[in-house]
Amino acid sequence: MANDTQGSDGASALRQSLAEHLKNNRRLRTPAVEAAFRAVPRHLFLPEVPVEDAYRDEPFVTKRLDDIPVSSSSQPSIMATMLEQLGLEPGHRVLEIGAGTGYNAALMAQIVGGAGQVDTVEIDEDIAAAAREHLKAAGFAQVTVVCGDGSHGFAGGAPYDRIILTAGSEDIAPAWREQMRAGGRIVLPLTIRGAQKTVAFESAGDHLASVSVFDCGFMMLRGAFAETLVIVKLGPEPGLHLIANESAQLDADAVYRSLIGSFSDRPTGVHATPMELWARLSLWLALREPGLCRLWVRNERLEGAGVPGLLPLRGKGEWASASALTSAESLSILMQQPGTSSASDSPDDSASDVFVRSFGPDEKSALVGRLIEQVRAWDAASRTPTERLRIRAYPKDVLYAPQPGEMVVEKRWTRLVLGWPGG
């Protein structure tokens, strides 16, 4: 159980305030998850962060490699969402892939209680060691922290009632299926051609079927089965790069020359909130534009990069991003109406016109027209709401004939079938 003796009255009050915030925003839906957030002291897992900041509904990057964040304490709101998806019960055995600071493992240990067990796997020894210290300080020394490649799971503790990933994954690794108990559940941030959704899967005969799907944004899994991405650094200074799949053919110098040159803006005629643009339209584009990329910019470089209307990461993150298409001489991105600010992650933010900003000789480029057509098609299709998305994951050796309205995405080990029942 949580060790509250090291916390001050002020920290306890801040913890209750965070729980109230999550409850009011409908992120906390069950008494067990709510009680865990009220009991576990987050500030003990973020010793370098001021106590008052530790209880903000914000993520904190805790490690970077080559300027790219690789570990963090996730935003409490998405942690709450995923724990609700996981459906933990007292006595459950749980496997977590990605220990991070250890805070999420402590929340789960609080829920499953003394009769349960939480094992968490972390790929970096320094992060694993710090997580052990944090867990001990907070009163959760019973959590097992293993340094290893989470792609292989942890056979020593299997079978598990629940498996959860705290890093984005391109696929469902065979080890996770094998180590999950019959009738179990796995929750993971699943990347679908660059768009990411947190999906809760349960067994359904010869495949896994989603029981809930929500929007999310996580750092990607590292290790033997990590997603193969091309990260193209743009320009001489850090904080500006393009992320694409491994088949992309990108000329970094040409893209950068376009980006720092002149640009033109064209409205799509479609109004959308920042949340719709950031999360929902991105999946539509990912399924229909195989060459879709993602432009990432540090917030302090937005003006210099010519893209002040990009969407910041959810919450007050340090990065902004946008969906992009590139050609040999041009770069086109989707953005909010120029001059619009989007510091909040609320889905109720005011809608504004979606624009396409084009860099390079766009008059002869098909990129602008394609992006505008896709935005309008998405709008005409009722904007494909995430919550109604259903995903089935079949092993590659299981044949499946798609039905009308379904879309198939081939992965390394699985075949994803996506559909939106009810329109």
Secondary structure, DSSP 4 states (H G I P E B T S, - for coil): ----TTS-HHHHHHHHHHHHHHHHTT---SHHHHHHHHHS-GGGG-TTS-HHHHTSS--EEEEEETTEEEEEE--HHHHHHHHHHHT--TT-EEEEE--TTSHHHHHHHHHH-TTSEEEEEES-HHHHHHHHHHHHHTT-TTSEEEES-GGG--GGG-SEEEEEESSBBSS--HHHHHTEEEEEEEEEEEEETTEEEEEEEEEETTEEEEEEEEE---PBP-STT---EEEEE-SSSSSEEEEEETT----HHHHHHHHTS-EEEEEEEEEE-HHIIIIIHHHHHHHH-TT-EEEEEEGGGTTTTT-TTPEEPTTT-SEEEEEEEE-SS-EEEEEPSTT-------TTSPPEEEEEEEESSGGG-SHHHHHHHHHHHHHHTTT--GGG-EEEEEETTS---PPTT-EEEE-SSEEEEEE-TT-
